[in-house]
């Protein structure tokens, strides 16, 4: 059972209790657009050379909608992407997120 979705559903549990997937997609897009327009309010908190900044940005974009916005996920995910003909991008396994982030940030330092 996926702890991030409503029972017998594929809709993410959200603070607005939206149960319709298309409505949630639209509301999420509006919230993200508003956050992007207000991005200057978090720029001083963000240093993209530190992994914590990803969580700061994620919280900034999604905290109004999802309780779990700042936390790393606890399950592996696969998300059908319409722009990829229903395929998913490759997500890190939940148990490997910290390791993968360390690898990416080390790589960034190496090519700086």
N, C-alpha and C positions, 0 to 999 in steps of 0.2 A: 504494500500500500504506500502510495506517495504522500508524505506528510505535508506537502505544499499545495495540494489540491483538495477541493471539496469532495466529500464522499460520493462515490459513483459518478464522478465528473472528471473532466480534464481542465477545469477552470481553476486558476491559482486562487488560493485563499487570500482575500484582500480586505483592507480596512473599511472599504465602502460596501462590503458584502455584495458585490456585483457577481451574479451567478451566470450571466450570459457571456460566453467567450468573446463574441464580436464586440459587445459593449465594453468589456474590459480592455480589449485591444485598443479601442478608440480612446477611452479615458486614459489609459497608460500613455498613449502617444501624446495626448494633450498635456499631461503632467510632465512628460519628458521635455516637450518643446518649451514649456514655461520655465523649467529648470535650466535648460540650455540658454534661454534668453537672459536668465539671471546668473549665469556662470561666474560673473565677476565677483559675486559675493563669497565664493569659496577659493578663489585663486591663491590667496595667501596661505591657505591650509594645505595646498597640494604641492607636492614635490614628486614628479613622476619618476624619479630615480629611487623612490622608496615604495615598497609593496603596499604599505598602509594607505597610500594615496588612492589606490584602486578602491579600497573600501570606503574612503571618504567620498569619492565620486559616486560610487554605487548608492551609498546612503543618500547623498544629495539628490540623485535622480529618482530613487524609488521609495524613499522612506514615507512619503505621504500616502503611499498605496499598500506597501507590504511591511509587515512586522519584521521580517527576516532580512531586510534590505542590507544590513551591514555584515551579516554572518556568512561564512562560507557554507555552501550547501552540504547536506549530510548524506545525500544519495547521488548516484550517477544519473546523468540525464542524456536524453536524445531528443532533439526537437526538430520535427519536420519543418523545413523551410521552403515556402512556396517558390522563392527565387532560386532554389537549388533543386527544383522538381521533386520536392518532398524529402530530399536527403537532409542530413544534419551536418553541421560543422563538427569538428572534433572537439569535444570538451574534455578537460582533465577528469580523471576519476576523482570522486570526492576524497578518497583517501590519499590522493597524490597532489592536491592543490598546492599545499605549502611547498612541497618539493619542486613542482613545476614552476611556481613563482620564483623560487630561489634560482633555479636554472636559467630562467629568462632574465632575471636581474643580473646575474653573473655574466651572461652573454652580453647584455647591454653595457656593462662595465668594460668588458673585453674589447668591444668595438667602439667605445667612446671616442 
